């Protein structure tokens, strides 16, 4: 792959980030982005490259209000996680 193709692929991935911010972690769109971008990063930089390791090491978590009470918070969180799969 030449440098121009690699830059084009990465620019396309970066363009998707703003719209992904409005989705929940591990939504269909988010997972698709992680998989496709992760594969492209491996193809461009190599699987064990610092860039690939940094991308793979990013952690994601939901933010915003969660309605529940302290007695069932784990059930509420699990339900929130299931909504985004």
C-alpha positions as a printed NumPy array, in Angstrom:
array([[  0.   ,   0.   ,   0.   ],
       [  1.346,   3.406,  -0.844],
       [  1.354,   6.358,   1.537],
       [ -1.432,   8.217,  -0.276],
       [ -3.826,   5.262,   0.038],
       [ -2.978,   4.831,   3.722],
       [ -3.543,   8.523,   4.438],
       [ -6.862,   8.439,   2.582],
       [ -8.068,   5.422,   4.592],
       [ -7.116,   7.029,   7.899],
       [ -8.746,  10.349,   6.963],
       [-11.992,   8.506,   6.178],
       [-11.855,   6.831,   9.59 ],
       [-11.288,  10.16 ,  11.348],
       [-14.333,  11.653,   9.568],
       [-16.529,   9.06 ,  11.311],
       [-15.491,  10.043,  14.84 ],
       [-17.905,  12.991,  15.344],
       [-20.951,  10.892,  14.448],
       [-19.731,   8.057,  16.674],
       [-19.697,  10.414,  19.644],
       [-23.493,  10.515,  19.474],
       [-23.745,   6.707,  19.675],
       [-23.183,   4.491,  22.668],
       [-20.027,   2.449,  23.092],
       [-20.372,  -0.943,  21.469],
       [-23.347,   0.087,  19.354],
       [-23.456,  -1.483,  15.897],
       [-21.783,   1.584,  14.358],
       [-19.112,   1.732,  17.049],
       [-18.2  ,  -1.937,  16.734],
       [-18.069,  -1.675,  12.958],
       [-15.731,   1.331,  13.267],
       [-13.474,  -0.462,  15.749],
       [-13.229,  -3.577,  13.608],
       [-12.689,  -1.902,  10.259],
       [-10.343,   0.795,  11.542],
       [ -8.401,  -1.684,  13.65 ],
       [ -7.871,  -3.92 ,  10.636],
       [ -6.779,  -0.993,   8.484],
       [ -4.34 ,   0.197,  11.145],
       [ -2.852,  -3.303,  11.338],
       [ -2.575,  -3.434,   7.556],
       [ -0.905,  -0.01 ,   7.366],
       [  1.373,  -0.071,  10.417],
       [  1.589,  -3.747,  11.339],
       [ -0.161,  -5.729,  14.036],
       [  2.372,  -5.122,  16.781],
       [  3.093,  -1.498,  15.954],
       [  2.754,   1.182,  18.633],
       [ -0.081,   2.73 ,  16.614],
       [ -1.986,  -0.561,  16.536],
       [ -1.376,  -1.202,  20.221],
       [ -2.507,   2.311,  21.15 ],
       [ -5.688,   1.972,  19.097],
       [ -6.446,  -1.439,  20.614],
       [ -5.759,  -0.094,  24.106],
       [ -8.377,   2.657,  24.008],
       [-11.12 ,   1.976,  26.539],
       [-14.717,   2.981,  25.992],
       [-17.523,   3.471,  28.448],
       [-21.011,   4.877,  28.389],
       [-21.584,   8.314,  29.828],
       [-24.685,  10.198,  30.786],
       [-27.461,   9.58 ,  33.256],
       [-28.513,   6.116,  34.318],
       [-31.787,   5.777,  36.164],
       [-31.804,   3.2  ,  38.89 ],
       [-31.307,   2.733,  42.591],
       [-28.401,   1.396,  44.614],
       [-30.153,  -1.928,  45.173],
       [-30.311,  -2.902,  41.509],
       [-27.54 ,  -0.842,  39.906],
       [-25.761,  -3.9  ,  38.459],
       [-28.976,  -5.057,  36.785],
       [-29.55 ,  -1.552,  35.375],
       [-25.98 ,  -1.353,  34.069],
       [-26.247,  -4.783,  32.471],
       [-29.487,  -3.696,  30.794],
       [-27.776,  -0.566,  29.488],
       [-24.934,  -2.646,  28.087],
       [-27.358,  -5.053,  26.383],
       [-29.162,  -2.169,  24.649],
       [-25.981,  -1.221,  22.831],
       [-24.971,  -4.654,  21.55 ]])
